[in-house]
Amino acid sequence: MKSCDLVLLGAGHAHLGVLRLWAAGQRPPGRIVLVSPQPFAWYSGMLPGLLAWRYQPDECRIALEPLCQAAEVELIEGTVEHFDARQSLVRLGNGQLLKGRYVSLNLGGQTRVPPQRDVSLDLLGVKPFSQFLAGWQRWQQEGLKPLAIVGGGPAAIELALALSNQPIGQELALICQGELLEQHPAALRQKVRRLLAQQAVELREHCRVDLIEHNTLRLSNGRNLAFERVILATGSAPLDCWQTSGLPLDKHGFIRINPQLQALNHKHVFAVGDSASLPGAAHNGVYAVRMGPVLAANLAASLQDKPLQRYKPQAQTLALLADGSGGALLSWHGLSASGRWVGWWKHWLDQRFMQRHRWLPLEA
């Protein structure tokens, strides 16, 4: 068993921010390890551009070893099999045990999946990204087939627009449980509906998928739709390992945390991003990125017995949705805009995020 002062589980947006700050000179003393199932971290904001062939895979992921070396953090490749919150004990898929004086959880979530029975269609969830991309590459090799995307949020919209702009089109439908982008301005929803219609995407709103059976989506309105492939962009669900962790969970199964980003009743455990549940903080990358500096400060403070900071979720967030053809749509505080200039801005922000977290390998 390896004992550490701090174990970082996952390389989500918040932990990337922690590593970046520590690499820049803010690292606290102690033995620190990062556990990741892969040697790189995917940046979800560029996934639609990757599917639209505007980016190559290496442009959309961050190598963890150089960043960890710069932050003096040991990188361990492995998957988390079990976490015991009371003992701060982590068991990896290969049987390795890690024990941390403090543990920080940023493992993300998994795709929320409708009930299933005897499924014969090809089903892909957008999370985790590495599995989604492996499945997508297989689809590309096998050729085009009728495809449905289930979801009505920004991720589902970006995927639909990216795939509908392919040089060789395919039969494509977007199925939303409620109204399209229901948390965003009406003007933005109308712009997206027009784009989907122009790209021949069949849009079905207020159609909840109650069951996936054989090759059929059984909808709440009584209709049945047959497809050969389905992408689920239905929002984040908690990881199964939290159920047996002893951590306090909300009604959906996410880890309940306080404003200091600590799990309730477990001050030695921190949780952020899609792993965590905090009123006012939605499960998206914008909030996770903003959690990073507070988490870095509080992990350092905990290791040095200093007071912790409070994280306050921002009241408004900027949403930028790629339109699949180089432009983008903008939503901010009830306002909306679209065009090539928004696409340029989104590209600049994405590139800035990637460059801030890329470190050249240290010389031997």
C-alpha positions as a Markdown table, in Angstrom:
| # | Residue | x | y | z |
|---|---|---|---|---|
| 1 | Met | 0.0 | 0.0 | 0.0 |
| 2 | Lys | 1.3 | 3.4 | -1.0 |
| 3 | Ser | 0.7 | 6.2 | 1.6 |
| 4 | Cys | 0.6 | 9.8 | 0.4 |
| 5 | Asp | -0.2 | 13.2 | 1.8 |
| 6 | Leu | -2.6 | 13.9 | -1.0 |
| 7 | Val | -4.2 | 11.7 | -3.7 |
| 8 | Leu | -5.8 | 13.3 | -6.7 |
| 9 | Leu | -8.3 | 11.0 | -8.4 |
| 10 | Gly | -9.0 | 12.0 | -11.9 |
| 11 | Ala | -7.7 | 14.6 | -14.4 |
| 12 | Gly | -10.8 | 16.7 | -14.8 |
| 13 | His | -10.9 | 20.4 | -15.5 |
| 14 | Ala | -10.5 | 21.4 | -11.8 |
| 15 | His | -7.5 | 19.1 | -11.2 |
| 16 | Leu | -5.8 | 20.4 | -14.4 |
| 17 | Gly | -6.1 | 23.9 | -12.9 |
| 18 | Val | -4.6 | 22.7 | -9.6 |
| 19 | Leu | -1.7 | 21.1 | -11.4 |
| 20 | Arg | -1.1 | 24.2 | -13.5 |
| 21 | Leu | -1.0 | 26.5 | -10.5 |
| 22 | Trp | 1.3 | 24.1 | -8.7 |
| 23 | Ala | 3.6 | 23.8 | -11.7 |
| 24 | Ala | 3.8 | 27.6 | -11.7 |
| 25 | Gly | 5.2 | 27.6 | -8.2 |
| 26 | Gln | 2.3 | 27.3 | -5.8 |
| 27 | Arg | 2.8 | 23.6 | -4.9 |
| 28 | Pro | 2.4 | 22.8 | -1.2 |
| 29 | Pro | 4.8 | 20.4 | 0.6 |
| 30 | Gly | 4.1 | 16.7 | 0.8 |
| 31 | Arg | 3.9 | 13.6 | -1.3 |
| 32 | Ile | 1.2 | 14.0 | -4.0 |
| 33 | Val | 0.0 | 11.5 | -6.6 |
| 34 | Leu | -2.5 | 11.8 | -9.5 |
| 35 | Val | -4.5 | 8.8 | -10.6 |
| 36 | Ser | -5.8 | 8.8 | -14.2 |
| 37 | Pro | -7.0 | 6.0 | -16.4 |
| 38 | Gln | -5.1 | 7.4 | -19.3 |
| 39 | Pro | -1.9 | 9.4 | -19.8 |
| 40 | Phe | -3.8 | 12.4 | -21.1 |
| 41 | Ala | -6.9 | 14.4 | -20.4 |
| 42 | Trp | -9.5 | 15.2 | -23.1 |
| 43 | Tyr | -10.9 | 18.7 | -23.4 |
| 44 | Ser | -14.6 | 18.3 | -23.8 |
| 45 | Gly | -15.0 | 21.8 | -25.3 |
| 46 | Met | -13.3 | 20.7 | -28.5 |
| 47 | Leu | -15.0 | 17.4 | -29.0 |
| 48 | Pro | -17.6 | 18.7 | -31.5 |
| 49 | Gly | -14.8 | 20.3 | -33.5 |
| 50 | Leu | -13.0 | 16.9 | -33.5 |
| 51 | Leu | -16.1 | 15.1 | -34.9 |
| 52 | Ala | -16.5 | 17.9 | -37.5 |
| 53 | Trp | -12.8 | 17.2 | -38.6 |
| 54 | Arg | -11.7 | 20.7 | -37.6 |
| 55 | Tyr | -9.3 | 19.3 | -35.0 |
| 56 | Gln | -7.0 | 16.3 | -34.8 |
| 57 | Pro | -7.1 | 14.1 | -31.6 |
| 58 | Asp | -3.8 | 15.4 | -30.3 |
| 59 | Glu | -5.1 | 18.9 | -30.4 |
| 60 | Cys | -8.0 | 18.1 | -28.1 |
| 61 | Arg | -6.1 | 16.4 | -25.2 |
| 62 | Ile | -3.5 | 17.3 | -22.7 |
| 63 | Ala | -0.5 | 15.1 | -21.9 |
| 64 | Leu | -0.4 | 14.6 | -18.1 |
| 65 | Glu | 3.1 | 13.4 | -17.6 |
| 66 | Pro | 4.8 | 16.8 | -18.4 |
| 67 | Leu | 2.3 | 18.7 | -16.4 |
| 68 | Cys | 2.7 | 16.3 | -13.4 |
| 69 | Gln | 6.5 | 16.5 | -13.6 |
| 70 | Ala | 6.3 | 20.3 | -13.6 |
| 71 | Ala | 4.0 | 20.2 | -10.6 |
| 72 | Glu | 6.2 | 17.5 | -8.9 |
| 73 | Val | 3.2 | 15.1 | -8.7 |
| 74 | Glu | 3.5 | 11.4 | -9.4 |
| 75 | Leu | 1.3 | 10.2 | -12.2 |
| 76 | Ile | -0.3 | 6.7 | -11.7 |
| 77 | Glu | -2.3 | 5.2 | -14.6 |
| 78 | Gly | -5.2 | 3.2 | -13.3 |
| 79 | Thr | -8.9 | 3.1 | -12.8 |
| 80 | Val | -10.6 | 3.6 | -9.4 |
| 81 | Glu | -12.3 | 0.3 | -8.3 |
| 82 | His | -13.3 | 1.4 | -4.8 |
| 83 | Phe | -13.0 | 4.3 | -2.5 |
| 84 | Asp | -13.4 | 4.1 | 1.3 |
| 85 | Ala | -14.0 | 7.6 | 2.6 |
| 86 | Arg | -13.6 | 6.8 | 6.2 |
| 87 | Gln | -10.2 | 5.3 | 5.8 |
| 88 | Ser | -9.1 | 7.5 | 2.8 |
| 89 | Leu | -8.3 | 4.3 | 1.0 |
| 90 | Val | -8.4 | 3.9 | -2.8 |
| 91 | Arg | -8.3 | 0.5 | -4.5 |
| 92 | Leu | -7.4 | 0.6 | -8.2 |
| 93 | Gly | -8.4 | -1.9 | -10.9 |
| 94 | Asn | -5.1 | -3.6 | -10.8 |
| 95 | Gly | -5.4 | -4.2 | -7.1 |
| 96 | Gln | -3.0 | -1.4 | -6.0 |
| 97 | Leu | -3.9 | 0.4 | -2.8 |
| 98 | Leu | -3.4 | 4.1 | -2.1 |
| 99 | Lys | -4.0 | 5.8 | 1.2 |
| 100 | Gly | -4.1 | 9.6 | 1.4 |
| 101 | Arg | -4.1 | 11.9 | 4.3 |
| 102 | Tyr | -6.3 | 14.0 | 2.0 |
| 103 | Val | -8.1 | 12.8 | -1.2 |
| 104 | Ser | -9.6 | 15.0 | -3.9 |
| 105 | Leu | -12.1 | 13.6 | -6.3 |
| 106 | Asn | -12.4 | 14.9 | -9.9 |
| 107 | Leu | -13.3 | 11.8 | -11.8 |
| 108 | Gly | -16.2 | 13.2 | -13.7 |
| 109 | Gly | -19.4 | 11.3 | -14.3 |
| 110 | Gln | -21.0 | 8.9 | -16.7 |
| 111 | Thr | -23.8 | 9.2 | -19.2 |
| 112 | Arg | -27.3 | 9.0 | -17.9 |
| 113 | Val | -28.8 | 6.0 | -19.7 |
| 114 | Pro | -32.6 | 5.3 | -20.2 |
| 115 | Pro | -34.0 | 1.9 | -19.2 |
| 116 | Gln | -32.9 | -0.9 | -21.6 |
| 117 | Arg | -34.1 | -4.3 | -22.6 |
| 118 | Asp | -32.5 | -6.7 | -25.1 |
| 119 | Val | -30.7 | -3.8 | -26.9 |
| 120 | Ser | -29.5 | -4.7 | -30.4 |
| 121 | Leu | -28.7 | -1.1 | -31.6 |
| 122 | Asp | -25.3 | 0.4 | -31.3 |
| 123 | Leu | -25.3 | 2.7 | -28.3 |
| 124 | Leu | -22.7 | 5.3 | -27.4 |
| 125 | Gly | -22.7 | 7.7 | -24.4 |
| 126 | Val | -20.7 | 10.9 | -24.7 |
| 127 | Lys | -19.0 | 10.2 | -21.3 |
| 128 | Pro | -16.4 | 9.1 | -20.7 |
| 129 | Phe | -14.9 | 10.8 | -23.8 |
| 130 | Ser | -12.2 | 8.2 | -24.5 |
| 131 | Gln | -14.8 | 5.4 | -24.8 |
| 132 | Phe | -17.0 | 7.6 | -26.9 |
| 133 | Leu | -14.2 | 8.4 | -29.3 |
| 134 | Ala | -13.2 | 4.7 | -29.6 |
| 135 | Gly | -16.8 | 3.8 | -30.5 |
| 136 | Trp | -17.0 | 6.7 | -32.9 |
| 137 | Gln | -13.8 | 5.7 | -34.7 |
| 138 | Arg | -15.3 | 2.2 | -35.1 |
| 139 | Trp | -18.5 | 3.7 | -36.6 |
| 140 | Gln | -16.4 | 5.6 | -39.1 |
| 141 | Gln | -14.8 | 2.4 | -40.3 |
| 142 | Glu | -18.1 | 0.6 | -40.6 |
| 143 | Gly | -19.8 | 3.3 | -42.7 |
| 144 | Leu | -22.9 | 5.5 | -42.3 |
| 145 | Lys | -26.1 | 4.2 | -40.7 |
| 146 | Pro | -29.2 | 6.0 | -39.4 |
| 147 | Leu | -28.3 | 7.8 | -36.2 |
| 148 | Ala | -30.3 | 9.4 | -33.3 |
| 149 | Ile | -28.9 | 11.8 | -30.7 |
| 150 | Val | -30.8 | 11.8 | -27.5 |
| 151 | Gly | -30.6 | 15.0 | -25.5 |
| 152 | Gly | -31.6 | 18.6 | -25.6 |
| 153 | Gly | -28.7 | 20.5 | -24.0 |
| 154 | Pro | -25.6 | 22.2 | -25.5 |
| 155 | Ala | -23.7 | 19.0 | -25.9 |
| 156 | Ala | -26.4 | 17.3 | -27.9 |
| 157 | Ile | -26.9 | 20.4 | -30.0 |
| 158 | Glu | -23.2 | 20.7 | -30.8 |
| 159 | Leu | -23.0 | 17.0 | -31.7 |
| 160 | Ala | -26.0 | 17.3 | -34.0 |
| 161 | Leu | -24.6 | 20.3 | -35.8 |
| 162 | Ala | -21.1 | 18.9 | -36.1 |
| 163 | Leu | -22.4 | 15.6 | -37.6 |
| 164 | Ser | -24.9 | 17.2 | -39.9 |
| 165 | Asn | -22.1 | 19.3 | -41.5 |
| 166 | Gln | -20.1 | 16.2 | -42.6 |
| 167 | Pro | -19.2 | 16.1 | -46.3 |
| 168 | Ile | -21.2 | 12.9 | -46.7 |
| 169 | Gly | -24.5 | 13.3 | -44.9 |
| 170 | Gln | -26.4 | 10.6 | -43.0 |
| 171 | Glu | -29.9 | 10.2 | -41.6 |
| 172 | Leu | -29.8 | 12.1 | -38.3 |
| 173 | Ala | -32.5 | 12.8 | -35.7 |
| 174 | Leu | -32.3 | 14.8 | -32.4 |
| 175 | Ile | -34.7 | 13.7 | -29.7 |
| 176 | Cys | -35.2 | 16.0 | -26.7 |
| 177 | Gln | -37.0 | 15.1 | -23.4 |
| 178 | Gly | -38.3 | 18.6 | -23.0 |
| 179 | Glu | -37.8 | 21.8 | -25.0 |
| 180 | Leu | -34.6 | 22.3 | -26.9 |
| 181 | Leu | -32.0 | 24.3 | -24.8 |
| 182 | Glu | -34.8 | 25.1 | -22.3 |
| 183 | Gln | -32.4 | 27.0 | -19.9 |
| 184 | His | -31.3 | 29.4 | -22.6 |
| 185 | Pro | -32.9 | 32.5 | -24.4 |
| 186 | Ala | -35.8 | 31.9 | -26.8 |
| 187 | Ala | -33.8 | 33.7 | -29.5 |
| 188 | Leu | -31.0 | 31.2 | -29.2 |
| 189 | Arg | -33.5 | 28.3 | -29.4 |
| 190 | Gln | -35.0 | 29.7 | -32.6 |
| 191 | Lys | -31.5 | 30.1 | -34.2 |
| 192 | Val | -30.6 | 26.5 | -33.3 |
| 193 | Arg | -33.9 | 25.2 | -34.7 |
| 194 | Arg | -33.3 | 27.0 | -38.0 |
| 195 | Leu | -29.8 | 25.6 | -38.2 |
| 196 | Leu | -31.0 | 22.0 | -37.6 |
| 197 | Ala | -33.7 | 22.4 | -40.2 |
| 198 | Gln | -31.2 | 23.8 | -42.7 |
| 199 | Gln | -28.9 | 20.7 | -42.1 |
| 200 | Ala | -31.9 | 18.3 | -42.4 |
| 201 | Val | -31.7 | 17.2 | -38.8 |
| 202 | Glu | -35.1 | 15.8 | -37.7 |
| 203 | Leu | -35.9 | 17.5 | -34.4 |
| 204 | Arg | -38.3 | 15.9 | -31.9 |
| 205 | Glu | -39.0 | 17.9 | -28.8 |
| 206 | His | -41.0 | 16.8 | -25.7 |
| 207 | Cys | -40.2 | 13.2 | -26.4 |
| 208 | Arg | -38.8 | 11.4 | -23.4 |
| 209 | Val | -37.2 | 8.0 | -24.2 |
| 210 | Asp | -38.9 | 5.7 | -21.7 |
| 211 | Leu | -37.2 | 2.5 | -22.9 |
| 212 | Ile | -34.6 | 1.3 | -25.4 |
| 213 | Glu | -35.7 | -2.2 | -26.6 |
| 214 | His | -34.1 | -4.1 | -29.4 |
| 215 | Asn | -33.4 | -1.4 | -32.1 |
| 216 | Thr | -36.3 | 0.8 | -31.0 |
| 217 | Leu | -36.6 | 4.0 | -28.9 |
| 218 | Arg | -39.9 | 3.8 | -27.1 |
| 219 | Leu | -41.1 | 7.4 | -26.4 |
| 220 | Ser | -43.3 | 8.9 | -23.7 |
| 221 | Asn | -45.9 | 9.9 | -26.4 |
| 222 | Gly | -46.4 | 6.3 | -27.5 |
| 223 | Arg | -44.3 | 6.6 | -30.6 |
| 224 | Asn | -41.6 | 4.0 | -31.4 |
| 225 | Leu | -38.6 | 5.0 | -33.5 |
| 226 | Ala | -36.2 | 2.5 | -35.0 |
| 227 | Phe | -32.5 | 3.4 | -35.4 |
| 228 | Glu | -29.2 | 1.4 | -35.9 |
| 229 | Arg | -27.1 | 3.8 | -33.8 |
| 230 | Val | -27.8 | 6.1 | -30.9 |
| 231 | Ile | -25.6 | 8.7 | -29.1 |
| 232 | Leu | -26.7 | 9.6 | -25.6 |
| 233 | Ala | -26.0 | 13.2 | -24.6 |
| 234 | Thr | -28.4 | 13.0 | -21.7 |
| 235 | Gly | -26.4 | 14.7 | -19.0 |
| 236 | Ser | -24.2 | 13.4 | -16.3 |
| 237 | Ala | -24.9 | 10.5 | -13.9 |
| 238 | Pro | -22.8 | 9.7 | -10.8 |
| 239 | Leu | -20.1 | 7.0 | -10.9 |
| 240 | Asp | -21.1 | 3.7 | -9.4 |
| 241 | Cys | -18.2 | 3.7 | -7.0 |
| 242 | Trp | -19.6 | 6.5 | -4.9 |
| 243 | Gln | -22.5 | 4.3 | -3.8 |
| 244 | Thr | -20.2 | 2.1 | -1.6 |
| 245 | Ser | -17.8 | 4.9 | -0.6 |
| 246 | Gly | -19.5 | 6.0 | 2.6 |
| 247 | Leu | -19.7 | 9.5 | 1.3 |
| 248 | Pro | -22.9 | 11.6 | 1.7 |
| 249 | Leu | -24.8 | 11.6 | -1.6 |
| 250 | Asp | -27.7 | 13.7 | -2.9 |
| 251 | Lys | -30.9 | 12.2 | -4.2 |
| 252 | His | -29.2 | 11.7 | -7.6 |
| 253 | Gly | -26.1 | 10.0 | -6.2 |
| 254 | Phe | -23.6 | 12.8 | -6.4 |
| 255 | Ile | -21.3 | 13.7 | -3.5 |
| 256 | Arg | -22.6 | 16.5 | -1.3 |
| 257 | Ile | -20.0 | 19.1 | -0.6 |
| 258 | Asn | -19.8 | 22.4 | 1.4 |
| 259 | Pro | -18.6 | 25.8 | -0.1 |
| 260 | Gln | -15.0 | 24.8 | 0.8 |
| 261 | Leu | -15.4 | 21.9 | -1.6 |
| 262 | Gln | -15.2 | 19.3 | 1.1 |
| 263 | Ala | -17.5 | 16.3 | 1.3 |
| 264 | Leu | -20.0 | 16.8 | 4.1 |
| 265 | Asn | -18.8 | 15.2 | 7.4 |
| 266 | His | -15.5 | 14.2 | 5.7 |
| 267 | Lys | -13.2 | 17.2 | 5.8 |
| 268 | His | -10.3 | 15.1 | 4.5 |
| 269 | Val | -12.1 | 14.5 | 1.2 |
| 270 | Phe | -12.6 | 17.1 | -1.5 |
| 271 | Ala | -14.9 | 16.7 | -4.5 |
| 272 | Val | -15.4 | 18.9 | -7.6 |
| 273 | Gly | -16.9 | 18.9 | -11.1 |
| 274 | Asp | -19.3 | 16.2 | -12.1 |
| 275 | Ser | -18.5 | 14.2 | -9.0 |
| 276 | Ala | -19.9 | 16.8 | -6.7 |
| 277 | Ser | -23.3 | 18.3 | -5.7 |
| 278 | Leu | -23.4 | 21.9 | -4.5 |
| 279 | Pro | -26.4 | 24.2 | -4.8 |
| 280 | Gly | -25.9 | 26.7 | -7.6 |
| 281 | Ala | -23.1 | 24.8 | -9.3 |
| 282 | Ala | -24.2 | 23.0 | -12.5 |
| 283 | His | -22.4 | 20.0 | -13.9 |
| 284 | Asn | -20.5 | 21.6 | -16.7 |
| 285 | Gly | -16.9 | 22.5 | -17.5 |
| 286 | Val | -17.4 | 26.3 | -16.8 |
| 287 | Tyr | -18.1 | 25.7 | -13.1 |
| 288 | Ala | -15.4 | 23.0 | -12.8 |
| 289 | Val | -12.7 | 25.4 | -14.2 |
| 290 | Arg | -13.7 | 28.1 | -11.7 |
| 291 | Met | -13.5 | 25.5 | -8.9 |
| 292 | Gly | -9.8 | 24.9 | -9.7 |
| 293 | Pro | -8.1 | 27.9 | -8.0 |
| 294 | Val | -10.2 | 27.5 | -4.9 |
| 295 | Leu | -9.5 | 23.8 | -4.8 |
| 296 | Ala | -5.8 | 24.4 | -5.2 |
| 297 | Ala | -5.8 | 26.9 | -2.4 |
| 298 | Asn | -7.8 | 24.7 | -0.1 |
| 299 | Leu | -5.7 | 21.6 | -0.7 |
| 300 | Ala | -2.6 | 23.5 | 0.1 |
| 301 | Ala | -4.2 | 25.1 | 3.1 |
| 302 | Ser | -5.3 | 21.7 | 4.4 |
| 303 | Leu | -1.8 | 20.2 | 4.1 |
| 304 | Gln | -0.4 | 23.2 | 6.0 |
| 305 | Asp | -3.3 | 23.5 | 8.6 |
| 306 | Lys | -4.4 | 26.9 | 7.3 |
| 307 | Pro | -7.9 | 28.4 | 6.9 |
| 308 | Leu | -9.9 | 27.4 | 3.8 |
| 309 | Gln | -11.5 | 29.6 | 1.1 |
| 310 | Arg | -15.1 | 29.5 | 0.1 |
| 311 | Tyr | -16.2 | 28.8 | -3.5 |
| 312 | Lys | -19.1 | 30.8 | -4.7 |
| 313 | Pro | -20.7 | 29.6 | -8.0 |
| 314 | Gln | -21.0 | 32.4 | -10.5 |
| 315 | Ala | -24.6 | 33.6 | -11.1 |
| 316 | Gln | -24.2 | 33.8 | -14.9 |
| 317 | Thr | -22.2 | 31.6 | -17.3 |
| 318 | Leu | -21.2 | 32.2 | -20.9 |
| 319 | Ala | -22.3 | 29.4 | -23.3 |
| 320 | Leu | -20.6 | 29.1 | -26.6 |
| 321 | Leu | -22.0 | 26.4 | -28.9 |
| 322 | Ala | -20.0 | 25.4 | -32.1 |
| 323 | Asp | -22.3 | 25.3 | -35.1 |
| 324 | Gly | -20.3 | 22.6 | -37.0 |
| 325 | Ser | -19.1 | 24.9 | -39.8 |
| 326 | Gly | -16.6 | 27.1 | -38.0 |
| 327 | Gly | -19.0 | 29.5 | -36.5 |
| 328 | Ala | -20.7 | 29.4 | -33.1 |
| 329 | Leu | -23.7 | 30.5 | -31.1 |
| 330 | Leu | -23.5 | 32.6 | -27.9 |
| 331 | Ser | -25.7 | 32.7 | -24.8 |
| 332 | Trp | -25.1 | 35.2 | -22.0 |
| 333 | His | -27.5 | 36.6 | -19.4 |
| 334 | Gly | -30.6 | 36.3 | -21.5 |
| 335 | Leu | -28.8 | 37.5 | -24.7 |
| 336 | Ser | -27.8 | 35.5 | -27.7 |
| 337 | Ala | -25.7 | 36.0 | -30.8 |
| 338 | Ser | -24.2 | 33.9 | -33.6 |
| 339 | Gly | -21.8 | 34.0 | -36.5 |
| 340 | Arg | -18.3 | 33.4 | -37.6 |
| 341 | Trp | -16.9 | 35.9 | -35.1 |
| 342 | Val | -18.3 | 33.9 | -32.2 |
| 343 | Gly | -16.6 | 30.8 | -33.7 |
| 344 | Trp | -13.3 | 32.6 | -33.8 |
| 345 | Trp | -13.8 | 33.7 | -30.1 |
| 346 | Lys | -14.6 | 30.1 | -29.1 |
| 347 | His | -11.6 | 28.8 | -30.9 |
| 348 | Trp | -9.3 | 31.4 | -29.2 |
| 349 | Leu | -10.7 | 30.5 | -25.7 |
| 350 | Asp | -10.3 | 26.8 | -26.4 |
| 351 | Gln | -6.7 | 27.2 | -27.6 |
| 352 | Arg | -5.9 | 29.4 | -24.6 |
| 353 | Phe | -7.2 | 26.7 | -22.2 |
| 354 | Met | -5.1 | 24.0 | -24.0 |
| 355 | Gln | -1.9 | 26.2 | -24.0 |
| 356 | Arg | -2.2 | 27.0 | -20.3 |
| 357 | His | -2.1 | 23.3 | -19.4 |
| 358 | Arg | 0.5 | 22.1 | -21.8 |
| 359 | Trp | 4.0 | 21.8 | -20.4 |
| 360 | Leu | 7.2 | 20.8 | -22.3 |
| 361 | Pro | 8.8 | 17.6 | -20.9 |
| 362 | Leu | 11.5 | 18.3 | -18.4 |
| 363 | Glu | 15.0 | 17.7 | -19.6 |
| 364 | Ala | 16.8 | 14.7 | -18.2 |
